[in-house]
Amino acid sequence: MINPKQLEEDIKNVDYKQINKMIDKSTNQADTNFWITVRDRALQLRQRQIINRKDFIR
């Protein structure tokens, strides 16, 4: 079974260009929605990392 923290790290480190290629190659709506969800989650995780940086917090 996959560790949830490791899965989040893997998603956070996925290249946007790679995700966009997978979205373009999707042959059905379910695949497209999956890759869009992965892309959105990667963005959320990166935003959280930026917000939680000490130099960002006053």
N, C-alpha and C positions, 0 to 999 in steps of 0.2 A: 504494500500500500504506500502511496505517495504521502510524504510529510507536507502538510499545508504550508508551512513556512518556506520549504524548499520550492514548492510549486509557485508561490508568490515571487520568490527571487528569480525563478526561471522566467516567469511572465514578465517581470520588470526588466529583464535583460534582453528580451526579444527585440530584434531590430524592426523598426517601423516599416522599412522598405520590404522586408521579408513578409510581414503581416499583410501589407497592401498587395503583394504579389499573390498571396494565398487567397485574399478576397477576390481578386480579379480572376483567379483560376477556378473559383468555386462554381460548381455545376448546378447547385440547387440552393434554394433560399435558406435551408437549415445550415448548410455549410457557411454561407455568407454571414448569417447571424452569429454563428459560433466565432468566426474570425473577427468580426466587429466587436463582439463582447471581449475577446482576448485583447484587442487593441485598446479598447476603452479602459479595461482593468489595468493594463500596463501604464496608461496615462495617469490613472488615479494613484497608483503606487509611486510613480515618479513625483507626482505633485505632493504627496504626503511626505516623501523623503525631503523635498525642498523646503516644505513648510516646517518640518521638524528640525531643520538645521539650526544650530545654536546662533550663527551669525544672522539668521533671518528673524529670530525671536528677540524682541527688545526687552 
